[in-house]
């Protein structure tokens, strides 16, 4: 059974992994906000537990066991966020910190029951896929709004960033998952775009914002 600190490392390794499944030690240290010696020590511990592959001066890679362990931690986090929103009435900007604490509870039946009560949701409140109880994650195919073109109609499906500040920004613009947006124009100089959606005939979004919005193109 992983400790709380080990679980936090596993989750970060899972989220930071590139397409080859590799994570640089320096990037992990930055993410965890600790020194390189501290990261190296933890990485060696995780290797002893069979959760990752580590060679000196090379990126680390989660083993299949490590990937499953990390996915199950993420499952608990995302299920909790969804439960807080759907069953307890929290806003999507309020749930992250609470889920960060609850994800470390070692009680699979508790989270399975939570899953059942919500009808086995596939996505969390921010559009991220919820791993199943075996650690399997459904693949989703979205593109960022910033890559879309003038005239396209898209559906807001997920976010690449769910910080409280960003979610509050979206709240202030009445932008939520499921919204249908039409791209009215796109500025070639700074890539900002004007979109319209229900209740907002003309809203300007910066490239920074549109880079964080994941969409499905529908027209």
RANOR-V247400 format. One record per residue. N is the residue number from 1. RES is the residue in three letters. SS is DSSP state (@ for helix, = for strand, . for the rest). OMEGA is omega in degrees with one decimal (* if undefined). BURIAL is # if it has 16 or more other ideal C-beta (glycine too) atoms within 10 Angstrom, else .. Layout:
BEGIN
n=N res=RES ss=SS omega=OMEGA burial=BURIAL
n=N res=RES ss=SS omega=OMEGA burial=BURIAL
END
This chain:
BEGIN
n=1 res=UNK ss=. omega=-177.7 burial=.
n=2 res=UNK ss=. omega=173.5 burial=#
n=3 res=UNK ss=. omega=179.3 burial=.
n=4 res=UNK ss=@ omega=179.4 burial=.
n=5 res=UNK ss=@ omega=178.9 burial=.
n=6 res=UNK ss=@ omega=178.1 burial=#
n=7 res=UNK ss=@ omega=178.4 burial=#
n=8 res=UNK ss=@ omega=177.0 burial=#
n=9 res=UNK ss=@ omega=-179.1 burial=#
n=10 res=UNK ss=@ omega=179.2 burial=#
n=11 res=UNK ss=@ omega=178.9 burial=#
n=12 res=UNK ss=@ omega=178.4 burial=#
n=13 res=UNK ss=@ omega=179.4 burial=#
n=14 res=UNK ss=@ omega=-176.3 burial=#
n=15 res=UNK ss=@ omega=-177.3 burial=.
n=16 res=UNK ss=@ omega=-173.3 burial=#
n=17 res=UNK ss=. omega=176.0 burial=#
n=18 res=UNK ss=. omega=-176.3 burial=.
n=19 res=UNK ss=. omega=178.6 burial=.
n=20 res=UNK ss=. omega=179.8 burial=.
n=21 res=UNK ss=. omega=-175.0 burial=#
n=22 res=UNK ss== omega=176.8 burial=#
n=23 res=UNK ss== omega=175.9 burial=#
n=24 res=UNK ss=. omega=-178.6 burial=.
n=25 res=UNK ss=@ omega=-178.4 burial=#
n=26 res=UNK ss=@ omega=178.6 burial=.
n=27 res=UNK ss=@ omega=178.1 burial=#
n=28 res=UNK ss=@ omega=179.0 burial=#
n=29 res=UNK ss=@ omega=178.8 burial=#
n=30 res=UNK ss=@ omega=-179.7 burial=.
n=31 res=UNK ss=@ omega=-177.3 burial=#
n=32 res=UNK ss=@ omega=179.6 burial=#
n=33 res=UNK ss=. omega=177.6 burial=.
n=34 res=UNK ss=. omega=-178.1 burial=.
n=35 res=UNK ss=. omega=177.8 burial=.
n=36 res=UNK ss=@ omega=177.7 burial=.
n=37 res=UNK ss=@ omega=178.6 burial=.
n=38 res=UNK ss=@ omega=178.7 burial=.
n=39 res=UNK ss=@ omega=-179.3 burial=#
n=40 res=UNK ss=@ omega=179.5 burial=.
n=41 res=UNK ss=@ omega=-179.6 burial=.
n=42 res=UNK ss=@ omega=179.5 burial=#
n=43 res=UNK ss=@ omega=177.6 burial=#
n=44 res=UNK ss=@ omega=177.2 burial=.
n=45 res=UNK ss=@ omega=179.5 burial=#
n=46 res=UNK ss=@ omega=176.6 burial=#
n=47 res=UNK ss=@ omega=179.1 burial=#
n=48 res=UNK ss=@ omega=179.3 burial=.
n=49 res=UNK ss=. omega=178.7 burial=#
n=50 res=UNK ss=. omega=-175.0 burial=.
n=51 res=UNK ss=. omega=176.5 burial=#
n=52 res=UNK ss== omega=176.5 burial=#
n=53 res=UNK ss== omega=-176.1 burial=#
n=54 res=UNK ss=. omega=170.8 burial=#
n=55 res=UNK ss=. omega=-176.4 burial=.
n=56 res=UNK ss=. omega=178.3 burial=.
n=57 res=UNK ss=. omega=178.6 burial=.
n=58 res=UNK ss=. omega=175.6 burial=.
n=59 res=UNK ss=. omega=178.1 burial=#
n=60 res=UNK ss== omega=-179.2 burial=#
n=61 res=UNK ss== omega=175.7 burial=#
n=62 res=UNK ss== omega=172.3 burial=#
n=63 res=UNK ss=. omega=174.6 burial=#
n=64 res=UNK ss=@ omega=177.3 burial=.
n=65 res=UNK ss=@ omega=178.3 burial=.
n=66 res=UNK ss=@ omega=178.0 burial=#
n=67 res=UNK ss=@ omega=179.5 burial=#
n=68 res=UNK ss=@ omega=179.8 burial=#
n=69 res=UNK ss=@ omega=179.4 burial=#
n=70 res=UNK ss=@ omega=-179.1 burial=#
n=71 res=UNK ss=@ omega=179.9 burial=#
n=72 res=UNK ss=@ omega=174.2 burial=#
n=73 res=UNK ss=@ omega=178.5 burial=#
n=74 res=UNK ss=@ omega=176.1 burial=#
n=75 res=UNK ss=@ omega=-178.6 burial=#
n=76 res=UNK ss=@ omega=-179.9 burial=#
n=77 res=UNK ss=@ omega=-174.5 burial=#
n=78 res=UNK ss=@ omega=174.4 burial=#
n=79 res=UNK ss=@ omega=179.9 burial=#
n=80 res=UNK ss=@ omega=178.6 burial=#
n=81 res=UNK ss=@ omega=-178.7 burial=#
n=82 res=UNK ss=@ omega=179.1 burial=#
n=83 res=UNK ss=@ omega=-179.9 burial=#
n=84 res=UNK ss=@ omega=179.7 burial=#
n=85 res=UNK ss=@ omega=-172.5 burial=#
n=86 res=UNK ss=@ omega=-173.4 burial=.
n=87 res=UNK ss=. omega=-175.3 burial=.
n=88 res=UNK ss=. omega=173.0 burial=.
n=89 res=UNK ss=. omega=176.1 burial=.
n=90 res=UNK ss=. omega=172.5 burial=.
n=91 res=UNK ss=. omega=-178.3 burial=.
n=92 res=UNK ss=. omega=178.6 burial=#
n=93 res=UNK ss=. omega=-174.0 burial=#
n=94 res=UNK ss=. omega=-162.7 burial=#
n=95 res=UNK ss=. omega=-171.5 burial=#
n=96 res=UNK ss=@ omega=-175.5 burial=#
n=97 res=UNK ss=@ omega=178.1 burial=.
n=98 res=UNK ss=@ omega=180.0 burial=#
n=99 res=UNK ss=@ omega=177.7 burial=#
n=100 res=UNK ss=@ omega=179.4 burial=.
n=101 res=UNK ss=@ omega=-175.3 burial=.
n=102 res=UNK ss=@ omega=-177.5 burial=#
n=103 res=UNK ss=. omega=-177.9 burial=#
n=104 res=UNK ss=. omega=175.8 burial=.
n=105 res=UNK ss=. omega=-179.6 burial=.
n=106 res=UNK ss=. omega=-179.0 burial=.
n=107 res=UNK ss=. omega=-176.9 burial=.
n=108 res=UNK ss=@ omega=-178.8 burial=.
n=109 res=UNK ss=@ omega=179.0 burial=.
n=110 res=UNK ss=@ omega=-177.5 burial=.
n=111 res=UNK ss=@ omega=175.2 burial=#
n=112 res=UNK ss=@ omega=178.2 burial=.
n=113 res=UNK ss=@ omega=176.0 burial=.
n=114 res=UNK ss=@ omega=178.9 burial=#
n=115 res=UNK ss=@ omega=-179.6 burial=#
n=116 res=UNK ss=@ omega=-178.2 burial=.
n=117 res=UNK ss=@ omega=-178.9 burial=.
n=118 res=UNK ss=. omega=179.0 burial=.
n=119 res=UNK ss=. omega=176.3 burial=.
n=120 res=UNK ss=. omega=179.3 burial=.
n=121 res=UNK ss=. omega=-180.0 burial=#
n=122 res=UNK ss=. omega=-175.5 burial=.
n=123 res=UNK ss== omega=176.1 burial=#
n=124 res=UNK ss=. omega=-175.9 burial=#
n=125 res=UNK ss=. omega=-178.8 burial=#
n=126 res=UNK ss=. omega=176.0 burial=#
n=127 res=UNK ss=. omega=179.5 burial=#
n=128 res=UNK ss=. omega=-178.5 burial=#
n=129 res=UNK ss== omega=178.1 burial=#
n=130 res=UNK ss=. omega=176.7 burial=#
n=131 res=UNK ss=. omega=175.6 burial=#
n=132 res=UNK ss=. omega=-173.7 burial=.
n=133 res=UNK ss=. omega=175.2 burial=.
n=134 res=UNK ss=. omega=178.8 burial=.
n=135 res=UNK ss=. omega=179.4 burial=#
n=136 res=UNK ss=. omega=-176.6 burial=.
n=137 res=UNK ss=. omega=176.9 burial=#
n=138 res=UNK ss=. omega=177.2 burial=.
n=139 res=UNK ss=. omega=177.2 burial=.
n=140 res=UNK ss=. omega=-177.4 burial=.
n=141 res=UNK ss=. omega=178.8 burial=.
n=142 res=UNK ss=. omega=171.1 burial=#
n=143 res=UNK ss== omega=178.0 burial=.
n=144 res=UNK ss== omega=178.7 burial=.
n=145 res=UNK ss=@ omega=-177.6 burial=#
n=146 res=UNK ss=@ omega=-178.9 burial=#
n=147 res=UNK ss=@ omega=-177.5 burial=.
n=148 res=UNK ss=. omega=-173.4 burial=#
n=149 res=UNK ss=. omega=177.2 burial=.
n=150 res=UNK ss=. omega=178.3 burial=.
n=151 res=UNK ss=. omega=-179.2 burial=.
n=152 res=UNK ss=. omega=174.0 burial=#
n=153 res=UNK ss== omega=-175.4 burial=#
n=154 res=UNK ss== omega=175.1 burial=#
n=155 res=UNK ss== omega=-179.5 burial=.
n=156 res=UNK ss== omega=-170.9 burial=#
n=157 res=UNK ss== omega=-175.1 burial=#
n=158 res=UNK ss== omega=-178.9 burial=#
n=159 res=UNK ss== omega=172.7 burial=#
n=160 res=UNK ss=. omega=-178.9 burial=.
n=161 res=UNK ss=. omega=-178.9 burial=.
n=162 res=UNK ss=. omega=176.8 burial=#
n=163 res=UNK ss=. omega=-179.4 burial=.
n=164 res=UNK ss=@ omega=-177.6 burial=.
n=165 res=UNK ss=@ omega=-179.0 burial=.
n=166 res=UNK ss=@ omega=179.4 burial=#
n=167 res=UNK ss=@ omega=176.6 burial=#
n=168 res=UNK ss=@ omega=175.6 burial=.
n=169 res=UNK ss=@ omega=179.5 burial=.
n=170 res=UNK ss=@ omega=176.9 burial=#
n=171 res=UNK ss=@ omega=-177.4 burial=.
n=172 res=UNK ss=@ omega=177.8 burial=.
n=173 res=UNK ss=. omega=-177.6 burial=#
n=174 res=UNK ss=. omega=177.8 burial=.
n=175 res=UNK ss=. omega=-179.6 burial=#
n=176 res=UNK ss=. omega=-179.5 burial=.
n=177 res=UNK ss=. omega=-179.0 burial=#
n=178 res=UNK ss=. omega=179.4 burial=.
n=179 res=UNK ss=. omega=175.3 burial=#
n=180 res=UNK ss== omega=-177.1 burial=.
n=181 res=UNK ss== omega=171.6 burial=#
n=182 res=UNK ss== omega=-179.4 burial=.
n=183 res=UNK ss== omega=-176.5 burial=#
n=184 res=UNK ss== omega=179.3 burial=.
n=185 res=UNK ss== omega=179.7 burial=.
n=186 res=UNK ss== omega=-176.0 burial=#
n=187 res=UNK ss=. omega=-177.7 burial=.
n=188 res=UNK ss=. omega=-176.9 burial=.
n=189 res=UNK ss=. omega=-175.3 burial=.
n=190 res=UNK ss=. omega=177.0 burial=.
n=191 res=UNK ss=. omega=173.1 burial=.
n=192 res=UNK ss=. omega=-178.8 burial=#
n=193 res=UNK ss== omega=174.3 burial=#
n=194 res=UNK ss== omega=179.2 burial=#
n=195 res=UNK ss== omega=168.8 burial=#
n=196 res=UNK ss== omega=178.3 burial=.
n=197 res=UNK ss== omega=-173.5 burial=#
n=198 res=UNK ss=. omega=179.1 burial=.
n=199 res=UNK ss=. omega=-177.9 burial=.
n=200 res=UNK ss== omega=-178.1 burial=.
n=201 res=UNK ss== omega=-179.3 burial=.
n=202 res=UNK ss== omega=-179.7 burial=.
n=203 res=UNK ss== omega=179.9 burial=#
n=204 res=UNK ss== omega=178.7 burial=.
n=205 res=UNK ss== omega=179.0 burial=#
n=206 res=UNK ss=. omega=176.7 burial=.
n=207 res=UNK ss=@ omega=178.4 burial=#
n=208 res=UNK ss=@ omega=179.5 burial=.
n=209 res=UNK ss=@ omega=-175.6 burial=#
n=210 res=UNK ss=@ omega=175.0 burial=#
n=211 res=UNK ss=. omega=-176.2 burial=#
n=212 res=UNK ss=. omega=-179.7 burial=#
n=213 res=UNK ss== omega=178.4 burial=#
n=214 res=UNK ss== omega=-171.6 burial=#
n=215 res=UNK ss== omega=167.2 burial=#
n=216 res=UNK ss== omega=177.0 burial=.
n=217 res=UNK ss== omega=-177.4 burial=.
n=218 res=UNK ss=. omega=179.7 burial=.
n=219 res=UNK ss=. omega=* burial=.
END
